[in-house]
Amino acid sequence: MKQVLWLVLLLALAGCSSQSQLPEKNSADPFAEDGGGQHPRDPYEDWNRKVFAFNETVDGWVIKPVAQGYKAATPRFLRTGVRNFFANLYEVSQITNNLLQAKPAAAGKDTLRFALNSTLGMVGFLDVATPMGLQRSQEDFGQTLNVWGVPQGPYFVWPFLGGETLSHTSWLFYDLLTHPLTLVESASVEYSLWSLYWLQQRTDLLDAESLISGDRYSFIRDAYLQRRTYLINDGQVGSDPFLDDDFDDMDFDDAFSD
């Protein structure tokens, strides 16, 4: 089944390579709509809006209320610890993706982060590496594909998952399937940890929703695409508008794919 999913994704990327190339660095406005009002990166907007509305309904009725309850019932320091714990586990993906992108120095830094936070940080509940100047990487397998010439592909909204470029969606096949949680032998423990992970992710986005204005779909799509280009270019397209002091611990890739 995994091989079939990989094939579908790669065929989709190959089919869109002639019309959806990686945005050039420092381009004036790679996300501007054309004269007809069609966003160049969102050729399936009509379909995407329908799926987006479905996701919003599910989120509004089920996921968001649970996240609000979790936030109200859980002390902030504990939520921070849970966030740090899962972020530390994800360092494994950061390391491998930096190696795949031929960035040995960054991979070494991530390895040191993982070692420090896993030991001095009590299995990652405390982030002791960041105050030491070892900033967390933000790499995924989609970026690895882009580095080696695979186009981002069009923006597509998936049920439950949210909006992502096709290449970014590859994180489901690599980053999640190589995640340390997959090594947990007990299925019930693994599923419980994954549920807590996604609950923490959604809880972290509650405050970020206040940033959204105007047409919710367009705002989330455009912010996601801008953020995605920033990450792919390793920050070489100007400052990152989503990493200020109030939101530096939030995962805005997920924020704009809900």
HELIX and SHEET records of a PDB file:
HELIX    1   1 LYS A    2  CYS A   16  1                                  15    
HELIX    2   2 GLU A   45  VAL A   58  1                                  14    
HELIX    3   3 ASP A   59  ILE A   63  3                                   5    
HELIX    4   4 LYS A   64  ALA A   73  1                                  10    
HELIX    5   5 ARG A   76  LEU A   89  1                                  14    
HELIX    6   6 GLU A   91  LEU A  100  1                                  10    
HELIX    7   7 PRO A  104  THR A  119  1                                  16    
HELIX    8   8 THR A  130  MET A  132  5                                   3    
HELIX    9   9 PHE A  141  VAL A  147  1                                   7    
HELIX   10  10 HIS A  168  LEU A  172  5                                   5    
HELIX   11  11 PRO A  180  LEU A  183  5                                   4    
HELIX   12  12 ALA A  187  ASP A  204  1                                  18    
HELIX   13  13 ASP A  207  LEU A  211  5                                   5    
HELIX   14  14 ARG A  216  ILE A  232  1                                  17    
HELIX   15  15 PHE A  252  ALA A  255  1                                   4    
SHEET    1   A 2 TYR A 155  TRP A 158  0                                        
SHEET    2   A 2 GLY A 162  THR A 165 -1                                        
END                                                                             
